[in-house]
Amino acid sequence: MTAPSKPISVEEFFGPPTRSRALLSPDGAKVAYLAPWRGRLNVFVRDLDSDWAAPDGAEDSGARRVTSDARRSIDTFFWSADGRYLLFQQDTDGDENWHLHRADPARPEEPAVDLTPYEGVRLLGTALSPARPGTAFVQLNKRRPDLIDLYELDLATGELTTAAENPGDVVGWLAAPGRLLALTIEEGGDHVLSEQTRGERRPITRFPGTDALFGAHPAAFTPDGGGLWIGSSRGSDRTRLVRLDLDTGEQTGVDSHPVFDLDTPRPEADQRFPSSLILHPGTGELLGARYLGARQEIHALDAHFAEVLPRLAELSDGDLAHVSCDTAGQRWVVDFTHDRDPGVTWSYDHATGRARRLFRPFPHLDPARLAPVAPITLTARDGIDLPCHLTLPVGAEPRHLPTVLLVHGGPWYRDSWCYDPEVQLLADRGYAVLQVGFRGSTGYGKAHTQAAIGQFAGRMHDDLIDALDWAIEQGHTDPDRVAIYGCSYGGYAALVGAAFTPDRFAAAVSYTGMSDLVDLVRSVVPFARRTVENSYLRYIGDPDDPAQEADMLARSPISRVDDITAPVLLIHGANDVRVARRHSDRIADALRSRGAEVEYLLNEAEGHWFINPDSNIELYRTLERFLARHLGGRSSAAS
């Protein structure tokens, strides 16, 4: 068996989907989705019962484009609670100062309205309530850059009413009609959840900072307003679902899995990955909970959903992903994640039992040509388990392959069995792809996460090397043709690999990776500085302590840049507010000053992650050429 003769082009993987992200309206009559317009993804609406085979531009399709952004693709949108409006978030060239916009599906010819038109202000959360469908609670740092206040926003007029002013210590708000909760962080890192009433604050419960890096996730009000559904690992290594009583602070178990965590929130990719809680859009009732191990399991927690779930599961051999339904719980629109299929969106009518395939986002990609992703578990040198994913190119003998060690970001994140165009591009070019659940990754129990404290460029990197050694021992990997590549933390890991273990890698690629841990921590944006005590300060160090500052610098690739011998590709968005472009600039300057081989792709219209299709096409064309030169894999003719 031989590999396909012609590579799948970068454009086929990273061009805009024909359609994606379908959401059913509350009345079950309409579907909102993303589709390309002028090279950018915009929001469209059409009737659920329309002819989905008709292209969106056809007169008989019934499709209506309700947004007209030709500058930047939209990736976060949702219906208002009553379906009157479509709301979407947008920033400017990746600066992450998101605004909330309103579009009227009944008047698609009218331009969208910016409901938070404040320069330099970031939308930090939106909460909708079926009880008050004409408003939304929004969190904004409008009054001061370093403080998050809570407002109630009238969706029709855009009028903002202050619901709670931050006294200086609140890092987040939870609001529902008649109930206002504040989350604070005490010295030492513990999170305290309190109820605020007429300016007075009553503590409800405390979450140890070691258990909950970012507070209680997920968190959703129960329909009666008397409790929160949250993920909790109190007294356990695993995260289970509990109900937190807001009057007593007592946690009562709702559901759990004997082995898996409640699906780990991946907040920076919340549109790509669905919430771990499946909630009824009309009542807010809890329908189901997701757990994630090698594959996903969903527990139905509602009698009606227990009837619906098996019928949905019959539609695909993948894992159920995004779910939306009407307020009656009869009409459903769902999609699935699969390792070799970019997805299929279906509608299902529980009253009739009828299911219909609406669309595939990338119909030109044949799953038979794509590579299966195999979850495996390895053992690190100190005995801890390392959940990993191995992808081998289709049709190639799995022996002595050029290999890409692909490191996820965060590091408080996890890989999973899913379709990832980056993985599939690399496999199509002939590379084995190894993804490692190194210590510090989330979703494998809190002990696995906490094992990374103080281990940046230490045992976290050892885990990567141990997994690579396994791939070499199995015969999959040619040890002389290995590249290390990642985004954000993964970019840092790539630079660590090049600088700290230069003999192991033939090339390194850092995509918005940090090179200086001291600079990273000191540069946290103002409103987030209180929130990093349990993450950056606990895991990396406190640069205000001279001894810790010295240790952080010693774990920074910039301090050992002279040890880098492999060719390096740096990729950065000029507007990155998480990892400033100077992290890549300094590495590039240092390597160039001594004549080392370095390539630098700087995109002036992007931030921490590239959003626009043309930006990603340029990125992955650059990547495939770089890897082909230094590892000997294939490169598409279009590149």
C-alpha positions as CSV (number, residue, x, y, z in Angstrom):
1,M,0.0,0.0,0.0
2,T,1.4,3.4,-0.9
3,A,0.6,6.9,0.2
4,P,-1.8,9.0,-2.1
5,S,0.1,10.3,-5.0
6,K,-1.1,13.9,-4.7
7,P,-1.1,15.7,-1.3
8,I,-4.3,17.3,-0.1
9,S,-3.7,21.0,-0.5
10,V,-3.4,23.5,2.4
11,E,-6.4,25.3,1.0
12,E,-8.5,22.2,1.2
13,F,-7.6,21.8,4.9
14,F,-7.6,25.5,6.0
15,G,-9.9,27.3,3.5
16,P,-13.3,28.4,4.9
17,P,-15.9,25.6,5.5
18,T,-18.9,25.7,3.2
19,R,-21.0,25.9,6.5
20,S,-20.3,25.3,10.1
21,R,-21.5,25.7,13.7
22,A,-25.2,25.3,13.3
23,L,-27.5,26.5,16.1
24,L,-31.3,25.9,16.2
25,S,-33.5,28.8,17.1
26,P,-35.5,28.5,20.3
27,D,-38.8,28.1,18.3
28,G,-37.2,25.3,16.3
29,A,-37.9,26.9,12.9
30,K,-34.6,28.5,11.9
31,V,-30.9,27.6,12.0
32,A,-28.1,30.0,12.3
33,Y,-24.7,29.0,11.0
34,L,-21.4,30.3,9.7
35,A,-20.6,30.5,6.0
36,P,-18.0,32.4,3.9
37,W,-18.7,35.8,2.5
38,R,-15.8,37.8,0.9
39,G,-13.3,35.3,2.3
40,R,-14.5,35.6,5.9
41,L,-17.0,33.6,8.0
42,N,-20.2,35.4,8.6
43,V,-23.5,34.4,10.2
44,F,-26.3,33.1,8.0
45,V,-29.9,32.0,8.8
46,R,-32.2,29.7,6.9
47,D,-35.3,27.7,7.8
48,L,-34.7,24.3,9.2
49,D,-37.1,22.7,6.7
50,S,-35.4,24.4,3.7
51,D,-33.6,22.6,0.9
52,W,-30.1,22.4,2.4
53,A,-28.7,21.0,-0.8
54,A,-29.3,24.5,-2.4
55,P,-26.2,26.7,-2.1
56,D,-26.5,29.7,0.3
57,G,-26.3,32.1,-2.6
58,A,-29.2,30.5,-4.6
59,E,-32.5,32.3,-4.7
60,D,-34.4,29.3,-3.7
61,S,-32.2,28.4,-0.7
62,G,-33.9,30.8,1.7
63,A,-30.5,31.6,3.2
64,R,-30.1,35.1,4.6
65,R,-26.8,36.6,5.5
66,V,-27.2,38.6,8.7
67,T,-23.6,39.9,9.2
68,S,-21.2,41.5,6.8
69,D,-17.7,41.4,8.3
70,A,-15.2,41.5,5.5
71,R,-12.2,42.1,7.8
72,R,-12.3,39.2,10.3
73,S,-14.1,35.9,10.5
74,I,-16.7,35.5,13.2
75,D,-16.3,32.4,15.4
76,T,-18.6,33.1,18.4
77,F,-22.3,33.6,18.0
78,F,-25.6,32.6,19.7
79,W,-29.3,33.3,19.7
80,S,-30.9,35.6,22.3
81,A,-33.0,33.7,24.8
82,D,-36.2,34.4,22.8
83,G,-34.7,34.0,19.3
84,R,-35.4,37.6,18.5
85,Y,-31.7,38.4,17.8
86,L,-28.5,36.8,16.9
87,L,-25.6,38.0,19.0
88,F,-21.9,37.6,18.1
89,Q,-18.5,38.6,19.5
90,Q,-15.8,40.2,17.5
91,D,-12.4,41.8,18.2
92,T,-10.0,43.8,16.0
93,D,-7.2,41.9,14.4
94,G,-6.8,39.6,17.3
95,D,-6.5,42.2,20.1
96,E,-9.0,40.2,22.2
97,N,-11.0,43.4,23.0
98,W,-14.2,41.6,22.1
99,H,-17.4,43.5,21.5
100,L,-20.9,42.2,21.6
101,H,-22.9,42.8,18.4
102,R,-26.5,42.3,17.6
103,A,-28.0,41.2,14.3
104,D,-31.6,41.0,13.4
105,P,-32.5,37.8,11.4
106,A,-35.9,39.4,10.5
107,R,-34.1,42.4,8.9
108,P,-30.9,40.9,7.3
109,E,-30.4,44.0,5.2
110,E,-29.8,46.1,8.3
111,P,-26.2,46.4,9.5
112,A,-25.2,44.7,12.8
113,V,-25.2,46.9,15.9
114,D,-22.2,47.1,18.2
115,L,-23.8,46.9,21.7
116,T,-20.5,47.6,23.5
117,P,-18.8,50.2,21.4
118,Y,-16.1,51.2,23.8
119,E,-12.5,51.4,22.5
120,G,-10.0,49.4,24.4
121,V,-12.7,47.6,26.5
122,R,-13.1,43.8,26.6
123,L,-16.3,41.8,26.9
124,L,-15.4,39.2,29.5
125,G,-18.7,37.3,29.7
126,T,-22.3,37.2,28.5
127,A,-25.1,35.6,30.4
128,L,-28.6,35.2,29.0
129,S,-31.8,34.2,31.0
130,P,-35.0,32.8,29.6
131,A,-36.8,34.8,32.3
132,R,-35.5,38.1,30.9
133,P,-35.0,37.4,27.2
134,G,-34.7,41.1,26.2
135,T,-31.5,41.6,28.2
136,A,-28.1,40.1,28.9
137,F,-25.7,40.4,31.8
138,V,-22.3,41.4,30.4
139,Q,-18.9,41.8,32.2
140,L,-16.8,44.7,31.0
141,N,-13.7,46.5,32.1
142,K,-15.2,49.7,30.9
143,R,-14.7,51.8,34.1
144,R,-11.1,50.8,34.7
145,P,-8.9,48.5,32.6
146,D,-8.0,46.4,35.7
147,L,-11.5,45.9,37.1
148,I,-14.4,43.9,35.8
149,D,-17.9,45.4,36.4
150,L,-21.2,43.8,35.7
151,Y,-23.9,45.4,33.6
152,E,-27.4,44.6,32.4
153,L,-27.6,45.3,28.7
154,D,-30.9,46.0,26.9
155,L,-30.6,44.1,23.6
156,A,-33.0,46.3,21.7
157,T,-31.7,49.8,22.8
158,G,-28.1,49.0,23.8
159,E,-28.7,50.7,27.1
160,L,-26.3,49.6,29.9
161,T,-27.3,49.6,33.5
162,T,-24.7,49.0,36.2
163,A,-25.7,45.8,38.0
164,A,-22.6,45.6,40.2
165,E,-19.5,47.8,40.5
166,N,-16.3,46.0,41.4
167,P,-14.9,47.2,44.7
168,G,-11.4,46.0,43.6
169,D,-11.2,42.3,44.4
170,V,-13.8,40.6,42.2
171,V,-12.4,38.5,39.3
172,G,-15.7,37.4,37.9
173,W,-19.5,37.6,38.3
174,L,-22.3,35.1,38.0
175,A,-25.7,36.7,37.6
176,A,-29.3,35.6,37.1
177,P,-32.5,37.5,37.7
178,G,-32.7,38.0,41.5
179,R,-29.3,36.6,42.2
180,L,-25.8,38.1,42.0
181,L,-22.6,36.1,42.9
182,A,-19.1,37.4,43.1
183,L,-15.9,35.4,42.8
184,T,-12.8,36.6,44.5
185,I,-9.3,35.2,45.1
186,E,-7.7,35.4,48.6
187,E,-4.0,35.7,49.3
188,G,-2.8,32.2,48.9
189,G,-5.0,31.5,45.9
190,D,-8.2,30.2,47.3
191,H,-11.3,31.2,45.4
192,V,-14.3,32.5,47.5
193,L,-17.8,32.6,46.0
194,S,-20.1,35.1,47.7
195,E,-23.6,36.4,47.2
196,Q,-23.8,40.2,46.9
197,T,-27.0,41.9,48.0
198,R,-27.4,45.7,48.3
199,G,-23.7,46.1,48.4
200,E,-23.2,43.5,51.2
201,R,-21.3,40.3,50.5
202,R,-22.1,36.9,52.1
203,P,-19.5,34.1,51.6
204,I,-21.1,30.9,50.3
205,T,-18.1,28.6,49.8
206,R,-14.4,28.3,49.2
207,F,-12.6,26.5,46.4
208,P,-8.9,25.6,47.1
209,G,-6.7,27.2,44.5
210,T,-4.7,24.0,44.2
211,D,-7.9,22.1,43.1
212,A,-9.4,24.8,40.9
213,L,-6.9,26.9,38.9
214,F,-9.6,29.1,37.5
215,G,-12.5,28.8,40.0
216,A,-15.5,26.6,39.6
217,H,-15.9,25.2,36.0
218,P,-18.4,24.7,34.7
219,A,-20.9,26.8,36.6
220,A,-24.6,27.2,35.7
221,F,-27.5,28.3,37.8
222,T,-30.2,25.7,38.5
223,P,-33.6,26.8,37.2
224,D,-34.9,27.7,40.6
225,G,-31.9,30.0,41.2
226,G,-31.1,28.3,44.5
227,G,-28.0,26.5,43.3
228,L,-25.2,26.1,40.9
229,W,-24.1,23.1,38.9
230,I,-20.4,22.9,39.1
231,G,-17.5,20.6,38.5
232,S,-15.8,19.6,41.8
233,S,-12.8,17.6,42.8
234,R,-13.3,18.1,46.5
235,G,-12.0,15.0,48.3
236,S,-11.2,13.3,45.0
237,D,-8.6,13.3,42.2
238,R,-11.4,13.3,39.6
239,T,-13.8,16.1,38.7
240,R,-17.5,15.1,39.2
241,L,-20.7,17.1,38.8
242,V,-22.3,18.5,42.0
243,R,-25.0,20.9,42.9
244,L,-23.8,23.8,45.1
245,D,-26.6,25.1,47.4
246,L,-26.3,28.9,47.4
247,D,-27.8,29.3,50.8
248,T,-25.8,26.7,52.7
249,G,-22.7,26.2,50.5
250,E,-23.3,22.4,50.7
251,Q,-22.2,20.3,47.7
252,T,-24.5,17.4,46.7
253,G,-23.3,14.9,44.2
254,V,-25.3,14.9,40.9
255,D,-23.3,12.6,38.6
256,S,-19.9,11.2,38.1
257,H,-17.8,8.7,36.1
258,P,-15.7,6.0,37.8
259,V,-12.6,6.8,35.6
260,F,-13.1,9.9,33.6
261,D,-13.2,13.6,34.6
262,L,-16.2,15.7,33.8
263,D,-15.1,17.0,30.4
264,T,-12.4,19.6,31.0
265,P,-13.3,23.1,30.1
266,R,-11.0,24.4,27.3
267,P,-12.0,28.1,27.7
268,E,-9.8,29.4,24.9
269,A,-11.6,27.0,22.5
270,D,-15.1,27.0,23.8
271,Q,-16.7,27.3,20.4
272,R,-14.7,24.4,19.0
273,F,-15.5,22.1,22.0
274,P,-19.0,22.0,23.5
275,S,-19.8,22.6,27.1
276,S,-19.5,19.7,29.6
277,L,-23.1,20.5,30.6
278,I,-26.0,20.0,28.2
279,L,-28.8,22.4,29.3
280,H,-32.3,22.9,28.1
281,P,-32.4,26.3,26.3
282,G,-35.8,27.2,27.5
283,T,-35.9,26.1,31.1
284,G,-32.2,25.8,32.0
285,E,-32.8,22.2,33.2
286,L,-29.8,19.9,33.2
287,L,-30.2,17.4,30.4
288,G,-26.8,15.6,30.4
289,A,-23.1,15.7,31.3
290,R,-20.1,14.9,29.3
291,Y,-17.1,12.9,30.4
292,L,-13.9,12.5,28.4
293,G,-11.3,9.8,28.4
294,A,-10.0,8.1,25.3
295,R,-13.5,8.7,23.9
296,Q,-16.4,10.7,25.2
297,E,-19.3,9.4,27.3
298,I,-22.5,11.3,27.9
299,H,-24.7,10.6,30.8
300,A,-28.4,11.5,30.3
301,L,-29.7,13.2,33.4
302,D,-33.2,13.9,32.2
303,A,-35.9,11.4,31.3
304,H,-36.8,13.0,28.0
305,F,-33.1,13.4,27.0
306,A,-32.5,9.8,27.9
307,E,-35.0,9.0,25.1
308,V,-33.4,11.4,22.6
309,L,-29.7,10.7,23.2
310,P,-29.7,7.1,21.7
311,R,-31.4,8.4,18.6
312,L,-28.8,11.1,18.2
313,A,-26.0,8.6,18.8
314,E,-27.3,6.5,15.9
315,L,-26.5,9.3,13.4
316,S,-22.7,8.9,13.6
317,D,-19.9,6.6,14.9
318,G,-18.2,9.8,16.1
319,D,-18.7,11.6,19.5
320,L,-21.7,13.9,19.9
321,A,-20.4,17.5,19.9
322,H,-22.5,20.7,19.7
323,V,-26.2,20.2,20.6
324,S,-29.0,22.7,20.2
325,C,-32.8,22.1,20.5
326,D,-36.0,24.0,20.5
327,T,-37.7,25.0,23.8
328,A,-40.1,22.0,23.5
329,G,-37.1,19.6,23.3
330,Q,-38.5,18.0,20.1
331,R,-36.4,19.4,17.3
332,W,-32.6,19.1,17.5
333,V,-29.6,20.2,15.5
334,V,-26.3,18.4,16.3
335,D,-22.9,17.7,15.0
336,F,-20.2,15.2,15.8
337,T,-16.5,15.1,16.3
338,H,-14.5,12.3,14.6
339,D,-10.9,11.7,14.1
340,R,-11.0,11.4,10.3
341,D,-14.1,13.4,9.4
342,P,-14.4,17.2,9.7
343,G,-18.0,16.6,10.8
344,V,-21.6,16.3,9.7
345,T,-24.5,18.4,10.9
346,W,-27.8,16.7,11.4
347,S,-31.4,17.6,12.3
348,Y,-33.6,15.2,14.3
349,D,-37.3,15.5,15.1
350,H,-38.1,13.4,18.1
351,A,-41.9,13.7,17.5
352,T,-41.6,12.0,14.1
353,G,-38.3,10.1,14.5
354,R,-37.1,11.7,11.3
355,A,-33.4,12.6,10.9
356,R,-31.8,14.6,8.0
357,R,-28.3,15.4,7.2
358,L,-28.0,19.1,6.7
359,F,-24.4,19.6,5.6
360,R,-20.8,18.7,5.8
361,P,-18.4,21.6,6.5
362,F,-15.7,20.3,4.3
363,P,-17.5,18.0,1.7
364,H,-14.4,17.8,-0.5
365,L,-12.4,16.0,2.2
366,D,-12.7,12.2,2.0
367,P,-12.5,10.5,5.4
368,A,-10.9,7.5,3.8
369,R,-7.9,9.6,2.8
370,L,-7.4,10.9,6.3
371,A,-5.5,9.3,9.1
372,P,-6.9,7.5,12.2
373,V,-5.9,9.0,15.6
374,A,-5.0,6.4,18.1
375,P,-5.3,7.1,21.9
376,I,-2.5,5.4,23.8
377,T,-1.1,5.5,27.3
378,L,2.7,5.6,28.0
379,T,4.7,5.6,31.2
380,A,7.0,8.5,32.1
381,R,10.4,7.8,33.6
382,D,9.1,8.5,37.1
383,G,6.1,6.2,36.7
384,I,3.2,8.5,35.9
385,D,0.9,7.7,33.1
386,L,1.1,9.9,29.9
387,P,-2.1,9.7,27.8
388,C,-1.1,10.3,24.2
389,H,-2.4,10.3,20.7
390,L,-0.5,8.8,17.8
391,T,-1.4,9.5,14.2
392,L,0.4,7.6,11.4
393,P,0.2,8.6,7.7
394,V,-2.2,6.6,5.6
395,G,-0.6,4.1,3.3
396,A,2.9,4.4,4.6
397,E,4.9,1.7,6.3
398,P,4.9,2.8,10.0
399,R,8.6,2.4,10.3
400,H,11.3,5.1,10.7
401,L,9.0,7.9,9.8
402,P,9.8,11.6,10.0
403,T,7.9,12.7,13.1
404,V,6.4,15.9,14.5
405,L,6.1,16.1,18.2
406,L,3.0,18.3,18.5
407,V,2.7,20.0,21.9
408,H,-0.6,21.4,23.0
409,G,-1.0,24.9,24.4
410,G,-2.1,26.0,27.9
411,P,-0.5,24.0,29.4
412,W,-3.8,23.8,31.2
413,Y,-5.5,22.1,28.2
414,R,-5.7,18.6,26.7
415,D,-5.7,16.8,23.4
416,S,-8.5,14.6,22.5
417,W,-9.8,12.1,19.8
418,C,-11.1,14.6,17.2
419,Y,-10.7,15.9,13.8
420,D,-7.7,18.4,13.8
421,P,-6.8,19.8,10.4
422,E,-3.2,20.5,11.7
423,V,-2.7,16.8,12.6
424,Q,-4.2,15.7,9.3
425,L,-2.1,18.0,7.2
426,L,1.0,16.7,8.9
427,A,0.0,13.1,8.4
428,D,-0.9,13.7,4.8
429,R,2.6,15.0,4.3
430,G,4.1,11.8,5.5
431,Y,4.8,12.6,9.2
432,A,4.0,10.6,12.2
433,V,2.3,12.9,14.7
434,L,2.8,12.4,18.4
435,Q,0.7,14.4,20.9
436,V,1.5,14.0,24.6
437,G,-0.7,14.5,27.7
438,F,2.3,15.7,29.7
439,R,2.0,16.6,33.4
440,G,0.2,19.9,33.7
441,S,-2.4,18.8,31.1
442,T,-6.0,18.9,32.4
443,G,-8.6,16.2,32.2
444,Y,-6.6,13.4,33.7
445,G,-7.1,14.2,37.4
446,K,-5.8,17.0,39.5
447,A,-2.7,15.1,40.6
448,H,-1.6,14.9,37.0
449,T,-2.1,18.6,36.6
450,Q,-0.4,19.5,39.9
451,A,2.7,17.3,39.0
452,A,3.7,20.2,36.8
453,I,4.2,22.8,39.6
454,G,7.7,24.1,39.2
455,Q,8.4,21.8,36.2
456,F,8.4,24.1,33.2
457,A,11.5,23.0,31.2
458,G,11.8,20.2,33.7
459,R,9.7,17.1,34.0
460,M,7.1,18.5,31.7
461,H,9.8,18.4,29.0
462,D,11.0,15.0,30.2
463,D,7.5,13.7,29.5
464,L,7.8,14.8,25.9
465,I,11.2,13.2,25.5
466,D,10.0,10.0,27.2
467,A,7.1,9.8,24.7
468,L,9.4,10.4,21.8
469,D,11.8,7.7,23.0
470,W,8.8,5.3,23.1
471,A,8.0,6.1,19.4
472,I,11.6,5.5,18.5
473,E,11.7,2.2,20.4
474,Q,8.5,1.1,18.6
475,G,10.2,1.7,15.3
476,H,7.7,4.4,14.2
477,T,10.1,7.3,14.4
478,D,13.4,8.0,12.7
479,P,15.4,9.7,15.5
480,D,17.3,11.9,13.1
481,R,14.1,13.4,11.6
482,V,12.1,14.8,14.4
483,A,10.6,18.3,14.7
484,I,9.0,19.7,17.8
485,Y,6.1,22.1,17.2
486,G,3.4,23.8,19.2
487,C,1.3,27.0,19.8
488,S,1.4,29.1,22.9
489,Y,2.8,26.8,25.7
490,G,3.5,24.4,22.9
491,G,5.6,27.1,21.2
492,Y,7.5,27.5,24.5
493,A,8.0,23.7,24.6
494,A,9.4,23.8,21.1
495,L,11.9,26.4,22.0
496,V,12.8,24.5,25.1
497,G,13.3,21.4,23.0
498,A,15.6,23.3,20.6
499,A,17.6,25.0,23.4
500,F,17.7,22.4,26.3
501,T,17.9,19.2,24.2
502,P,19.3,20.4,20.9
503,D,20.6,16.9,20.0
504,R,17.0,15.5,19.8
505,F,15.4,17.7,17.2
506,A,16.2,18.4,13.5
507,A,13.8,21.4,13.5
508,A,11.7,23.4,15.9
509,V,8.6,25.5,15.2
510,S,7.2,28.0,17.8
511,Y,3.8,29.5,17.0
512,T,3.1,32.4,19.4
513,G,5.4,30.7,22.0
514,M,6.8,32.5,25.0
515,S,10.6,32.7,25.2
516,D,10.9,34.6,28.6
517,L,8.9,33.4,31.5
518,V,9.6,36.5,33.6
519,D,8.4,38.7,30.8
520,L,5.3,36.5,30.4
521,V,4.2,36.8,34.0
522,R,5.0,40.5,34.3
523,S,3.0,41.3,31.1
524,V,-0.4,39.8,32.1
525,V,-3.1,42.2,31.1
526,P,-4.4,44.4,34.0
527,F,-7.8,42.8,34.7
528,A,-6.3,39.3,34.7
529,R,-3.4,39.9,37.2
530,R,-5.4,38.7,40.2
531,T,-6.4,35.5,38.4
532,V,-2.9,34.1,37.7
533,E,-1.9,33.3,41.3
534,N,-3.0,29.7,40.9
535,S,-1.6,29.2,37.4
536,Y,1.3,31.4,36.5
537,L,2.6,32.2,40.0
538,R,2.1,28.7,41.4
539,Y,3.3,26.7,38.4
540,I,5.9,29.0,36.9
541,G,7.0,31.4,39.7
542,D,6.8,34.9,41.1
543,P,9.2,37.3,39.4
544,D,9.0,39.7,42.3
545,D,10.9,37.1,44.4
546,P,14.6,37.4,43.2
547,A,15.3,33.7,43.7
548,Q,12.2,32.7,41.7
549,E,12.9,35.2,39.1
550,A,16.4,33.7,38.5
551,D,14.8,30.2,38.3
552,M,12.2,31.4,35.8
553,L,14.9,33.0,33.6
554,A,16.9,29.7,33.8
555,R,13.8,27.9,32.5
556,S,13.4,30.4,29.6
557,P,14.7,29.6,26.1
558,I,16.0,33.2,25.8
559,S,18.6,32.3,28.4
560,R,19.9,29.4,26.3
561,V,19.4,30.6,22.8
562,D,23.1,30.1,22.0
563,D,22.6,26.4,22.5
564,I,20.0,26.2,19.6
565,T,21.5,24.4,16.7
566,A,18.4,23.2,14.7
567,P,16.7,25.4,12.2
568,V,13.8,27.4,13.8
569,L,10.5,28.7,12.4
570,L,8.8,31.4,14.4
571,I,5.2,32.3,13.8
572,H,3.5,35.2,15.6
573,G,0.5,37.5,15.4
574,A,1.6,41.1,15.8
575,N,-1.4,41.9,18.0
576,D,-0.9,39.1,20.5
577,V,-1.8,40.3,24.0
578,R,-1.1,37.0,25.7
579,V,2.4,36.4,24.5
580,A,3.8,39.7,23.1
581,R,5.6,39.5,19.7
582,R,8.8,40.5,21.4
583,H,9.1,36.9,22.6
584,S,9.6,35.8,19.0
585,D,11.4,39.0,18.0
586,R,14.2,38.4,20.6
587,I,14.7,34.8,19.6
588,A,14.9,35.8,15.9
589,D,17.3,38.6,16.6
590,A,19.6,36.4,18.8
591,L,19.7,33.6,16.2
592,R,20.3,36.0,13.3
593,S,23.1,37.7,15.1
594,R,25.1,34.6,15.1
595,G,24.1,33.4,11.6
596,A,21.9,30.6,12.8
597,E,19.0,29.4,10.6
598,V,15.7,31.1,11.5
599,E,12.6,31.9,9.6
600,Y,10.0,34.3,11.0
601,L,6.4,34.7,9.9
602,L,4.8,37.7,11.5
603,N,1.2,38.4,10.7
604,E,0.1,42.0,11.2
605,A,-3.6,41.2,11.2
606,E,-3.7,38.5,13.8
607,G,-3.3,37.9,17.5
608,H,-2.5,34.8,19.7
609,W,-4.4,32.5,17.3
610,F,-4.8,33.1,13.6
611,I,-8.5,33.3,12.7
612,N,-8.8,34.4,9.1
613,P,-8.6,31.6,6.4
614,D,-5.9,33.4,4.4
615,S,-3.8,33.8,7.5
616,N,-4.0,30.1,8.2
617,I,-3.3,29.2,4.6
618,E,-0.1,31.3,4.7
619,L,0.9,29.8,8.0
620,Y,0.5,26.2,7.0
621,R,2.1,26.7,3.6
622,T,5.1,28.1,5.4
623,L,5.1,25.2,7.9
624,E,4.9,22.5,5.3
625,R,7.8,24.0,3.3
626,F,9.9,24.4,6.4
627,L,9.3,20.8,7.5
628,A,9.9,19.4,4.0
629,R,13.3,21.1,3.9
630,H,14.4,19.8,7.3
631,L,12.6,16.5,7.7
632,G,12.1,15.4,4.1
633,G,8.3,15.1,4.1
634,R,6.0,16.0,1.2
635,S,5.0,19.4,0.2
636,S,1.9,20.2,-1.9
637,A,2.3,21.5,-5.4
638,A,0.3,24.6,-4.6
639,S,2.9,25.6,-2.1
